[in-house]
Amino acid sequence: MPAIFPTLSGGYTLTSYPADRSVGMPVEVVRFLSGAEQRWRSGPALNAWQFTLRLNSADLAVVIGFFDTVKGSYDTTWTFAFDGTNYTDCVFETDEFAFQRRGAANIYELDVRVRQCRQSITLPTATPSPYPTINGGVITQYPYSEIRKWNTSTNRMANGRQFSWSNWTAPRRAWKLNYPVITYAEALTILDMYLRMRGAWSTFTFYDPRVGPGVPYTARFSSNELGIKYQSVSLCSMSVELEEVV
């Protein structure tokens, strides 16, 4: 029977704050000079976590015992509970645990990295919808970035002359949206959108926060991974990268 990460004193599990969670959904892309591309999904949706545990000596012994039971990064079949969900087929990223004692208090710090080896979540239905807003109906918090780009091929001569031609007939836009403080529910809404779009696979309607709601763009996620930082039980932060699709 696969192992389950043990419950620590006070009922605490491996979860600790702040904690970084990422959900990866790999998509392979072949891009051509014209801007056309071929795109296909190349892997399942897998979770990964990274955080620092602060443990007393008794809980440290429990964690070390579990680490030895699964033989470091050898066993890929154990279960990790996070935010009320049991994620199966997990593994430690490394064969080493490095922990340090913090002063005279009986407290030890231990960096933990865990990832899934097989998808366990059921993906939501891939239904199209506009990119979600957060509380107040806004697209993003500040600061956020907007990128405008062209694609030019050039041949620079030794005498300084340059011969150029433009591969695109119109510019492309990209955005890096920033959410320094949002609620857990808002972060899950954005994650749900990422899962429904199958990461960087499908397109959706996006309204540029600079232009306003009157001009819809066709966009998609531009990263094969979406990260969420859990600052506390109820607050999160994250950033999201999007790109225009023409």
N, C-alpha and C positions, 0 to 999 in steps of 0.2 A: 504494500500500500504506500502511495507517495506520501512524503513527509509534509507537514503543515507547520509554518513558522509559529513558534510557541507564543502564548500570551504571557506578558511580563507582569510584574507586580503592579497592582492598581488597575489591572485590566487592560493596560496599554499593549498594543501590538507594535509591529515594526514601524508604523507611521510616526513621524516626528516632524515638527515645523521649525523653520521653513523646509519644504520638500519640493524637489523638482520632478515633475512627471512629464514624459514625452510620449506621444503616440506616433509611430512611424507607419506610413502607408506608401511603400516605394512605387514610383512610376518612372519608367524609362522613356527618354525623349530623344528623338533625332530631329534636329532643326536644320532647315535649308536656308540659303541666303535670302530667298524671297520672303521669309517669315513663315512659310508653310512648315508643317512638322508632322511627324508620326509619333504617336504616344500610346503606350500600353502599360497596364498594371503588371508589376513584376513580383509582388509579394503580398503577404497577409498584413493585417493590422496588428501591430505588436506594441505593447507598453514597456516602458523602462522608467526606473526611479533612481534618484540620487539624493541623499540627505545625510545629516549627521545625527547620530543617536547620543544622548546623554544619559548614562546608566549608572546605577549603584553597582557594587561588586557582585551582589546576588544576580541581578539581571544580566550583567556582563558574563557571568558564568553560564547562564542559560543560552545566551546568544552564541558564545564560543562553542558550547556543546552542540547546538544545532549546526553551526558551521562545520564542525568536525563530522557530524552525522552525514551531511550531504557531501563531504569531502571537497570543500571549497567550490570550485566551478565545475566539478565533475557531474553532480546529479542535476538533471534538467527537468525533473518531474514534480517538484514540490510546489506547494500552493502558498500564495502571498495575499493576505487580506489588506485592501486599501479602500477607505471610504465606503465601507459596507459591501464591497464586492470581492469575491474570491477569484483571484487570477491564477489559473493553473499553468503548469509547465514552465516554471520559473527557474532561474539560475543566478548565482552570484557572478558578477563580472570578472572577478579575479580570484586567485588562489590565496590571497593574503588579506588578513585583517590587521590593520595598524591602529592601535588605540593608545590614548595617553590619559594620564591622571591629571586633573585640573586642581592643583594646589593641595591643601591639606584635607579638603572635603572628600568624602568617599564617592566621588563622581568621576566617571571616565567618559571620554569622547571617542566615538567610533564612526568613521566614514563608511557608508553603505551604498553599494550600487547593485541594483537588481534589474534583470530584464526578462521578458518572456521569450520562449523559444517556439511557441505555437499559439495561434490565435484562439482565444477563448470567448471574446465578446461577440455578440450577435450584432451585426451592423444594421443601423436603421435603414429604412427604405430610401432609395436614392431619388427622392422627390425634389424637383426644381423649386427654388424660392429665392428671393433677394437676400443679399447678405444681411445678417441680423443687426439690429441696433441694441444698445444697452440702455440702462435707466436714463430717462429723459429723452429718448428717441434719437440719440447721437450715434454716429458711426464709430468714432474713435475719441480717445482722450488725447491730451497733449503731453509731450511733443510727438508729432507724427511726421513722416517723410513722404514726399511725392517725387517720383523720378520720371523724367521725360527723355526719351531716347530715340535716335535714328540708327540706321545700320549702313555704314559707308565702307566700301572697299577702296583702298588707295594704293597707288604705286608711286613711291617717293624716289626721285632721281638724285644723283650725287650733287647736281648743281642747285638743288633746292626746289626744282619744279615738282609739282605733284599732279598726277592724273587720278581723278576720282569718279566714282559712279555710285549712285544711291540704290541700294537694294530694296528699299521700301518706298511706297508711294505716300505713306502717312506716318506720323510718329506713333510710338507706343508709350503707354504709361504704366507705371508700377507704383505700388504704395506699400509702406511699412507702417501699419497701424500699431498704436501703442496703448496699452491698458495698464498703467502703473498700480491702480487700486480698483478692482472690481469685485463683485460678490461671487461666491462659489457658483450660484445659479447662473449668473451671466457668463462665467467661464465655461460652464457646461453647455450653454446655448451655442457658443462659438465652436466648441468641440463637436457638438452634434452636427453642426453645419459641415465641419471638416470631414466627419465620418460619412455623412450623406453624400458629399461630393466625391467620396473615395479619394481624399487627399487632393493631389494635383491632377486628378483625372477629368472631372466634369467641370462645366462652366456654369456661371450663375450671373444674375443681374447685380451690379454694384453701383452705388451713387457716390461719386467723388465728394468727400466732405468739403472741399474748397469750392466746387462748382454748385453743389446743392442738389436737391432731389429731382429737379426738372430734367436732368441729363443722365440717362442710364447708360452704363458701360457693360460690356460683356467681359467678365473676368474669371480668373480661377486662382486657387492657391498656388503659390510658386515654390513651395517647399515640400519635401517628402516627409517632413516631421513637424508636428505641432507641440509646443512646450507650454506647460502651465506651472507656475511657481505658487505653491500653497504657502501663503504667509502665516495663516492661522486657520482655525476651524472654519471660518466664514469668509475670509478675504483671500483674493488671489491676484496675481499679476501675470501678464503675458504680452507677447507681440505677435503680429500676424503679417505675413508677406503675401501680397496679391499682385497679379500682373494682368494687363489688358490682353484680351484675345480678339484679334481682327479677323 
